[in-house]
Amino acid sequence: MVCLVPEPAGRRDAQGEYRTAHDDVRKTGGTVHGPGAAAHPLPFPKQGPCQPGGLALALCSSPAPESDRVTSLLLLHTADAGVPPLADDARRAGFDVPGVGECANLVREALRLQPDAVLCWMPRPDDAFLQAIATLQSQQRMPLLVFTDDASAEPMQRALDAGVHAWVVQGYAARRLRPLVQLAVARAAHEGALRERVAELSERLEERKLVDQAKGILMRASRVSEQEAFTLLRSASMQGNQRVGQVSRQVIDAARLAQAINQAGQQRMLSQRLVKLYALACAGTEAAAANALVRESIARVETNLAGLQQTLSPETFGDLLEAAQAGWGAMRALLERRPETAALAELDDLAEAVLEQAEALVSALESSGLARTVGIVNMAGKQRMLSQRMAKLALLAAQPALAADVGPRLELTRHEVDGGLAALAAAPLAGSEIAQLLERGRTGWQALLQAVPRAGQAGGRTALAATSEELLDTFERLTTAYQHSIQVLMG
């Protein structure tokens, strides 16, 4: 006889003795060939049993790699009377059968038993069955073989889309069981390899996009060439033992966070500036210019709120943004009325509420993991707010009804500015632009302090308006310089 394919593993005969396929070959006078032919159990058949006649020969193949072997097969079927003896056939084919159940329990049984493959006998597949297949494959992919009587093209396509690896129409036979399971396993492995390849290519494409975006940020912020920007990213990746894509994402995240902190910090400043401008308009000091700056400041607040809502996560910051929006709405309503000295105290209260809401948002932004590197942006931005607060308080102190409450706040603001300038000077960030802006800020701050005592006079108010706006411009430039600093962006 001739055995052209590997034969089944050993089994017990009618007398209870364990025998292998090679024993059968020797019994008929044949010769066994192949590695380990004297004793090893052969793999299972792929084409059929040995046929009598001719040269006695058994062709043995080396065992399949352990990772490619299918040892357990979950069997599921419908309640039809024509269900074949699936469990008996599977065991005769050499499979372990961890469970036999109904197709309706596909997801539960497959996840519970964790078989190497799943076989379903489903003569008439319905929508629920196809949906169960999709659910299973979305949770844990595994090879799936389906025997069916439905030869329609539509359910076949839906089955393949859902995750079936072998859809056999009117083709069940015990002798075909093993090759069909192996087909399903091979297709599942092939699909898995394709998914990994696609994921790898997608990751590379995404990393390329991140690198290009990070290079653009560094080029715009620090006015370096594209090659210099990439060199910075590559050096940081080597120093941090990270991929260039990871460093690029950190640069992007740091830039976004620094911008958000800057915008939220501007809301603090604008709340104080608007009260200052309103007070100047009430006093008739350069009223036309003050009213123009009020309109410009209102537009900036609106733009900042829109930008923050677009940039920040609603799940994380939504409640803070809603509070900021509501507080600003109340303040804007008063600003749209004609300036009146009697409304100064009410406007100041509304401004303090807006300031508090903006401070809460800045604090939440600073609580992120990048706060260590971008916190200095907030420190510089706070100087903007304090410069406008100082000018506002000086103008309010000139009002007899408000002077008693304003005095302590003036002194506290002065100490905060002095402490902030000292902290910025001691910060490890270097650069000629930052150093020059810090020096200009110290000079402008002294000029503002000299104008504060004269806020009750027309000339003093004019000087206060001019010096506070000049100092604001300096601190704006300083904050932007920190925001775009290589040290901040690169951590």
C-alpha positions as a printed Julia matrix, in Angstrom:
491×3 Matrix{Float64}:
   0.0     0.0    0.0
   1.02    3.63  -0.44
   0.49    6.44   2.14
   0.9     9.75   0.31
  -0.09   12.0    3.2
   0.62   12.11   6.93
  -1.61    9.73   8.89
  -3.52   10.12  12.19
  -1.85    9.94  15.54
  -1.86    6.74  17.57
  -5.12    5.15  18.7
  -6.3     2.07  20.57
  -7.51   -0.95  18.6
 -10.39   -3.31  19.48
  -8.16   -5.2   21.95
  -7.25   -1.94  23.74
  -3.67   -1.82  22.45
  -2.22    1.52  21.43
  -1.24    1.57  17.75
   0.11    4.17  15.36
  -0.36    4.48  11.63
   3.12    3.05  11.13
   2.08   -0.11  12.94
  -0.62   -0.58  10.29
   1.94   -0.11   7.53
   4.28   -2.68   9.08
   1.38   -5.13   9.61
   0.73   -5.23   5.89
   4.41   -5.76   5.1
   5.23   -2.18   4.17
   8.31   -0.14   5.02
   8.16    3.01   7.09
  10.29    6.0    6.05
  10.81    9.34   7.71
  12.43   10.89  10.76
  11.52    9.09  13.94
   9.5     6.57  11.93
  10.06    3.8   14.46
   7.99    5.38  17.16
   6.58    8.85  16.61
   2.82    9.44  16.07
   2.18   10.92  12.67
   0.35   14.22  12.09
  -3.27   14.04  10.98
  -4.33   13.35   7.37
  -4.87   16.17   4.91
  -6.06   14.14   1.91
  -7.2    10.7    3.0
  -6.16    7.32   4.39
  -3.53    5.01   2.98
  -4.72    3.01   0.01
  -3.88   -0.67  -0.43
  -1.73   -1.87  -3.26
   1.61   -0.86  -4.68
   4.77   -0.05  -2.84
   4.49    0.0    0.95
   5.49    3.56   1.84
   4.51    6.16   4.45
   5.61    9.73   3.76
   6.07   11.47   7.11
   6.26   15.23   7.49
   7.93   17.08  10.32
   5.53   18.2   13.04
   4.02   21.67  12.52
   5.34   24.48  14.69
   3.63   24.6   18.05
   2.18   28.06  17.35
   0.42   26.78  14.19
  -1.2    23.74  15.79
  -4.89   23.7   16.55
  -5.61   21.53  19.54
  -8.96   22.8   20.84
 -12.12   23.31  18.81
 -15.32   24.79  20.22
 -18.38   23.26  18.56
 -21.64   25.17  18.23
 -24.77   24.19  16.34
 -28.46   24.79  15.96
 -31.21   22.53  17.25
 -31.87   20.99  13.81
 -32.34   17.26  13.6
 -29.75   17.01  10.82
 -26.8    18.07  12.92
 -23.89   15.66  12.24
 -21.91   14.07  15.09
 -19.6    17.07  15.38
 -17.98   16.11  18.67
 -17.19   12.55  17.56
 -15.84   13.71  14.21
 -13.71   16.41  15.83
 -12.19   14.03  18.36
 -11.47   11.44  15.66
  -9.7    14.21  13.73
  -7.5    14.77  16.76
  -9.05   17.9   18.26
  -9.78   18.56  21.9
 -13.38   19.65  22.33
 -13.64   22.0   25.33
 -17.35   22.52  24.8
 -20.41   21.89  22.67
 -23.25   24.39  22.66
 -25.7    26.44  20.65
 -24.79   29.08  18.1
 -26.9    31.57  20.01
 -24.26   31.47  22.77
 -21.31   32.07  20.43
 -19.81   35.11  22.14
 -20.26   33.87  25.7
 -18.86   30.37  25.09
 -15.95   31.51  22.93
 -14.79   34.08  25.46
 -15.31   31.68  28.36
 -13.56   28.63  26.89
 -10.86   30.38  24.81
 -10.56   27.68  22.1
  -7.96   27.7   19.34
 -10.79   27.82  16.79
 -14.59   27.8   16.62
 -16.78   25.62  14.41
 -20.43   26.56  13.88
 -23.11   24.39  12.26
 -25.63   26.99  11.05
 -27.76   25.82   8.09
 -29.77   29.07   7.95
 -27.72   32.0    9.33
 -29.72   35.0   10.54
 -28.88   38.59  11.45
 -28.41   37.78  15.13
 -25.8    35.13  14.31
 -23.84   37.42  11.99
 -23.95   40.2   14.57
 -22.68   37.8   17.23
 -19.74   36.94  14.98
 -18.88   40.62  14.56
 -19.17   41.15  18.33
 -16.86   38.25  19.08
 -14.21   39.33  16.59
 -14.31   42.89  17.9
 -13.59   41.64  21.43
 -11.15   38.83  20.7
 -10.23   37.58  17.28
 -10.2    33.84  16.73
 -10.45   31.5   13.7
 -14.09   30.78  12.82
 -15.42   28.04  10.51
 -19.1    27.94   9.55
 -20.97   25.1    7.83
 -24.19   26.28   6.22
 -26.8    25.35   3.63
 -27.29   28.96   2.51
 -25.64   29.49  -0.87
 -26.74   33.13  -1.22
 -24.05   35.69  -1.95
 -25.37   38.36   0.43
 -25.05   36.43   3.72
 -21.71   35.07   2.54
 -20.35   38.58   2.08
 -21.8    39.71   5.4
 -20.21   36.7    7.1
 -16.79   37.48   5.68
 -17.15   41.13   6.71
 -18.15   40.04  10.22
 -15.05   37.88  10.63
 -15.77   34.35   9.31
 -12.62   32.72   7.95
 -14.18   29.7    6.22
 -17.8    29.71   4.97
 -18.57   26.2    3.72
 -21.82   25.72   1.81
 -23.33   22.22   1.82
 -19.89   20.71   2.22
 -19.65   19.02   5.62
 -17.7    15.77   5.75
 -15.75   14.3    8.62
 -12.7    13.73   6.44
 -12.67   17.42   5.42
 -12.9    18.68   8.97
  -9.21   19.07   9.71
  -8.13   20.75   6.45
 -11.04   23.18   6.67
 -10.17   24.11  10.25
  -6.58   24.59   9.18
  -7.81   26.79   6.33
  -9.71   28.96   8.79
  -6.66   29.18  11.04
  -4.41   30.08   8.1
  -6.78   32.79   6.91
  -7.06   34.19  10.44
  -3.26   34.31  10.71
  -3.03   35.96   7.28
  -5.59   38.59   8.22
  -3.78   39.2   11.5
  -0.5    39.75   9.68
  -2.2    42.19   7.3
  -3.72   44.11  10.22
  -0.33   44.35  11.9
   1.23   45.59   8.68
  -1.49   48.19   8.17
  -1.16   49.29  11.79
   2.61   49.6   11.39
   2.25   51.67   8.22
  -0.41   53.84   9.83
   1.84   54.4   12.83
   4.71   55.41  10.58
   2.48   57.8    8.64
   1.13   59.3   11.85
   4.66   59.67  13.21
   5.71   61.44  10.02
   2.82   63.87  10.41
   3.77   64.5   14.04
   7.41   65.16  13.12
   6.41   67.59  10.38
   4.03   69.41  12.72
   6.62   69.6   15.5
   9.24   70.9   13.06
   6.83   73.62  11.97
   6.23   74.65  15.57
   9.95   74.91  16.28
  10.64   76.73  13.02
   7.96   79.35  13.69
   8.73   79.73  17.39
  12.5    79.95  17.23
  13.11   80.96  13.61
  15.31   77.96  12.83
  15.57   76.03   9.57
  13.77   72.75   8.93
  17.0    70.79   9.27
  17.85   72.55  12.54
  14.36   71.81  13.87
  14.73   68.11  13.01
  18.17   68.05  14.62
  16.62   69.39  17.82
  13.97   66.66  17.75
  16.49   63.93  17.03
  18.85   65.09  19.77
  16.0    65.17  22.29
  14.91   61.68  21.25
  18.43   60.33  21.76
  18.83   62.02  25.13
  15.44   60.81  26.32
  15.75   57.35  24.73
  12.49   57.92  22.85
  11.32   57.75  19.27
  11.39   61.01  17.32
   7.62   60.68  16.97
   7.17   60.57  20.74
   9.3    63.68  21.2
   7.34   65.38  18.42
   4.05   64.65  20.14
   5.42   66.12  23.37
   6.42   69.29  21.53
   2.94   69.56  20.01
   1.27   68.98  23.37
   3.53   71.51  25.07
   2.81   74.12  22.38
  -0.94   73.6   22.69
  -0.86   73.76  26.46
   1.34   76.86  26.49
  -1.04   78.55  24.07
  -4.07   77.61  26.17
  -2.41   78.92  29.34
  -1.53   82.12  27.52
  -5.11   82.58  26.28
  -6.66   81.81  29.66
  -4.13   84.16  31.26
  -5.17   86.9   28.86
  -8.71   86.62  30.21
  -7.38   87.53  33.64
  -5.59   90.55  32.26
  -8.51   91.71  30.12
 -10.9    91.6   33.09
  -8.7    94.15  34.87
  -7.89   96.19  31.79
 -11.56   96.69  30.95
 -12.28   98.15  34.39
  -9.26  100.46  34.01
 -10.46  101.67  30.6
 -14.02  102.07  31.88
 -12.73  104.21  34.77
 -10.7   106.36  32.36
 -13.78  106.87  30.19
 -15.83  107.85  33.23
 -13.15  110.41  34.22
 -13.07  111.84  30.69
  -9.36  111.02  30.3
  -8.77  110.26  26.61
 -12.32  108.91  26.5
 -12.33  108.2   22.76
  -9.13  106.15  22.95
 -10.39  104.35  26.08
 -13.68  103.43  24.41
 -11.81  102.11  21.37
  -9.62   99.97  23.59
 -12.73   98.67  25.4
 -14.14   97.45  22.09
 -10.79   95.87  21.18
 -10.56   94.16  24.57
 -14.11   92.8   24.29
 -13.23   91.29  20.91
 -10.11   89.66  22.39
 -12.11   88.09  25.2
 -14.58   86.64  22.71
 -11.78   85.33  20.48
  -9.97   83.73  23.42
 -13.1    81.99  24.67
 -13.82   80.61  21.21
 -10.23   79.39  20.86
 -10.25   77.72  24.26
 -13.54   75.98  23.55
 -12.11   74.65  20.3
  -8.79   73.57  21.8
  -9.64   72.16  25.21
 -11.38   68.88  25.95
 -15.06   69.41  26.87
 -14.93   66.4   29.2
 -12.0    67.83  31.15
 -12.53   71.58  31.0
 -16.15   71.98  29.9
 -17.49   73.09  33.29
 -14.75   75.69  33.69
 -15.34   77.05  30.2
 -19.07   77.3   30.83
 -18.46   79.21  34.06
 -16.04   81.56  32.28
 -18.56   82.14  29.5
 -21.37   82.91  31.97
 -19.24   85.27  34.04
 -18.09   87.12  30.95
 -21.66   87.46  29.69
 -22.68   89.36  32.82
 -19.65   91.66  32.6
 -20.15   92.38  28.93
 -23.78   93.33  29.48
 -22.66   96.13  31.83
 -19.87   97.25  29.47
 -22.39   97.76  26.68
 -24.07  100.47  28.72
 -22.87  104.07  28.78
 -19.96  104.46  31.25
 -21.08  105.76  34.63
 -18.95  106.32  37.72
 -21.71  104.86  39.88
 -21.34  101.52  38.06
 -17.59  101.21  38.73
 -17.98   99.12  41.89
 -20.43   96.72  40.22
 -18.17   96.36  37.19
 -15.19   95.68  39.44
 -17.09   92.93  41.23
 -17.98   91.31  37.91
 -14.36   91.64  36.78
 -13.16   89.9   39.94
 -15.52   87.02  39.2
 -14.16   86.74  35.64
 -10.63   86.88  37.04
 -11.4    84.07  39.49
 -12.92   81.89  36.77
  -9.94   82.46  34.47
  -7.57   81.63  37.33
  -9.39   78.35  37.93
  -8.98   77.44  34.26
  -5.27   78.3   34.3
  -4.76   76.2   37.44
  -6.51   73.24  35.81
  -4.3    73.56  32.74
  -1.2    73.75  34.9
  -2.17   70.53  36.67
  -1.26   68.53  33.55
   1.97   66.56  33.31
   3.63   69.31  31.25
   3.15   71.99  33.91
   6.8    71.76  34.95
   7.91   73.17  31.59
   5.02   75.49  30.68
   4.37   76.95  34.14
   6.66   79.86  33.41
   4.26   80.98  30.68
   1.62   81.44  33.37
   4.09   83.26  35.6
   4.9    85.77  32.86
   1.26   86.08  31.87
   0.28   86.92  35.4
   2.49   90.01  35.26
   0.25   91.33  32.48
  -2.8    91.02  34.69
  -1.07   92.59  37.7
   0.08   95.6   35.68
  -3.52   96.31  34.65
  -4.79   95.55  38.13
  -2.39   98.1   39.6
  -3.6   100.8   37.2
  -7.25   99.88  37.84
  -6.85  100.04  41.61
  -5.08  103.37  41.37
  -8.05  104.82  39.47
 -10.56  103.27  41.9
  -8.6   104.66  44.86
  -9.19  108.13  43.45
 -12.92  107.6   44.05
 -13.74  108.6   47.67
 -16.42  105.91  48.01
 -13.96  103.15  47.04
 -10.65  104.35  48.46
 -10.85  102.57  51.83
 -11.27   99.14  50.27
  -8.69   99.65  47.54
  -5.62  100.63  49.61
  -4.65   97.13  50.89
  -5.21   95.64  47.43
  -2.82   98.16  45.91
  -0.04   97.18  48.31
  -0.65   93.45  47.77
  -0.51   93.88  43.99
   2.79   95.77  44.23
   4.35   92.92  46.24
   3.05   90.34  43.75
   4.62   92.14  40.79
   7.96   92.55  42.58
   7.96   88.85  43.5
   6.99   87.78  39.99
   9.75   89.79  38.34
  12.3    88.33  40.75
  11.1    84.79  40.05
  11.31   85.33  36.28
  14.83   86.73  36.61
  15.87   83.64  38.57
  14.27   81.18  36.13
  16.73   78.94  34.24
  15.43   80.01  30.82
  18.01   82.12  29.02
  18.11   84.18  25.84
  18.89   87.75  24.9
  15.29   88.55  23.92
  13.9    87.41  27.26
  16.64   89.23  29.17
  15.95   92.48  27.31
  12.19   92.19  27.86
  12.67   91.52  31.56
  14.81   94.64  31.9
  12.25   96.68  30.0
   9.53   95.26  32.23
  11.36   96.31  35.4
  11.81   99.82  34.0
   8.19  100.09  32.92
   7.0    98.85  36.3
   8.87  101.63  38.08
   7.33  104.17  35.71
   3.85  102.86  36.51
   4.5   103.04  40.24
   5.47  106.69  39.88
   2.15  107.44  38.13
  -0.03  105.66  40.72
  -0.07  108.41  43.4
  -1.18  110.98  40.81
  -4.2   109.0   39.56
  -6.54  111.61  41.06
  -5.21  114.28  38.69
  -5.85  114.56  34.95
  -2.15  114.51  34.12
  -1.57  111.6   36.45
  -4.38  109.62  34.85
  -2.91  110.28  31.4
   0.49  109.07  32.58
  -1.1   106.05  34.23
  -2.94  105.12  31.05
   0.19  105.43  28.93
   2.6   103.62  31.25
   0.16  100.78  31.96
  -0.39  100.15  28.25
   3.35  100.27  27.55
   4.02   97.83  30.38
   1.23   95.59  29.14
   2.85   95.46  25.7
   6.19   94.5   27.27
   4.69   91.74  29.37
   2.71   90.47  26.37
   5.95   90.16  24.41
   7.66   88.5   27.35
   4.88   85.94  27.75
   4.97   85.14  24.04
   8.74   84.74  24.19
   8.4    82.2   26.98
   5.57   80.43  25.13
   7.78   79.97  22.08
  10.95   79.19  23.99
  12.81   76.06  22.89
  13.23   75.1   26.56
   9.47   75.25  27.11
   8.57   73.4   23.91
  11.26   70.75  24.31
  10.91   70.33  28.07
